[in-house]
Amino acid sequence: MPSIVPTPSEAAFVFVPLVVLVATSLWISQNAAARGHRFPNLLGAILAFVPVGVVAYLLVFVTNNPRRRPPTTTERWALTVLLAGAGSFLVGSVGLPPDPSSQGFWFVVTYVALLPLSHLVVYRRGYRRVTRPVARRVATLRSHE
């Protein structure tokens, strides 16, 4: 008879995406509030479930609306968790074994391993090395239109 208690692999498939979902919603709402959006909490709740909307938010809203206040500790914490989760999804889809029973374990291991790296990117301003070329490219594409 099957057990109702989830295995660690099954729990990982629920826990990590749930944490990343909450962090995504929190980061978007904090970032939108800092940029003067009228409904930042609603935007954060909706875009947490629509990944394409997050890309549109970053390309359209963030580039057109400068920040009115510096990032808060909560916003940076949420971005750290978000980057580690997105990185573990990417590493998991490309480099982890396809076995479902071991994939949950390695999914959590990559998530925990990427937390310090995402901390360095967010808190040590490593994101500027990533975002400056992208911002320049978007600006040149917009100027050609």
N, C-alpha and C positions, 0 to 999 in steps of 0.2 A: 504494500500500500504506500502511495507517495506521501511524503511528509509535507506539512503546510509551512514548515520553517524553511526559509530560503537558504540555499547554499551560499557561501561567500561570493562565488562568481555571480550568482543571480542578484545578490544584494549590491554588488559593485555596479552592475548594469543599471540599477535604480538610483543608487546614492550619488555617484559622480555626475550623471546628467541632471539630477535634481539640484545639486549644488551649483552647477554651471548655469542652469536656468535662472535660479534666484540671483546669482551674481550678475548675469546679463541684464536682467530687469533692473536691478539696483544701480548698476553702472550707467545704463542709458537714462534712467530717470534723474540721477544726480548730474550727469553731464548735460542733459537737456535743460535742467533748471539753471545751471551755471551759464548757459547760453541764452537764457531768456525765453524758452518755450512756454506757451500758455498752459499746456497740460502735460507736464513732464511725467507724472506718475502713470497716466493713461498710456502715454507713448512707451514708457518702459515696460508696462504690462503687455502691450500688444506686440512690440518688437521682440520680446523674449521668445515668442512662439513663431516668429516669421524671420528666418535668417536672411532672406533676400532684403527684407526691410531694414535690417541692421546695416547692410552694405549701402543701401540707398541713403540711410540716415548719415552714415560716415561721409559719403561722397557729396551729398547735397546740403544737408542742414549744417554739418560741422564746418564745412569749408566756407559757407556763406555767413555764419554767425560766430563772431569771436567770443571768447569766454569773458564773462563779466567779473568772475572771481576765481581764485586759484582752486585747484582740486583739493577736496577734503580727504581726510584719512579714510573714510568709508568708501569714497569713490576709488581711491588707489587700491584699497584692499579688494574691492569688487573686480577691478580691472586685472589685478594679479591672479585672482581665482579664475576669471574668465579666460585669460591667456593660457594658463596651465591646462584648463579643461579643453580648450580648442586645440592646443598642441597635443594633448593625449588622444583626442579623437583622430587627429591627423596621423600621429604615429601608430595608433591602433589599427587604423584602416589600411595602412601601408606596410607596416613592419611586424605586426604581431602574428602569431600562428593562428590559423583559422579554426582551431579547436575551441568550441564555445566554453568548455569547462575551464580551460586554462586562460582564455582570453580575458575573462573578468579579473583574474588575479593580476595579469600583466597590465591591464588597463589602469588599475589602481596604482600599481608600481610606477608606471610612466607618469601618471598624474602627480604623485608625490615627488617624483624626481624632477618634474618640470616646474614645481612651485618655486624653488630657489632661483631658477633661471628667469622665470617671469617676474619674480621680486626684483632682480637686478635690472630688468628692462624697465619696470614701472618706477621703482624708487630711486634708481641711480641714473635716471634720465637716458637710458639706453634707447628708448623709443624714438628719440629725436634722430638717431642715425637711420632708423627705419622710415620715419614719416617725412623727413625732409625731401628725399628724392621723390617720394610719391606725391607730395604736395607740389613740388616743382613741375612734375609731369602733368598733374591735373591742371595747374595754372597755364601751362603752355597749350594744353588741349583746349582749354576754355578761351584762350586768346586767339586761337586759330578759327574759332567758330564765328 
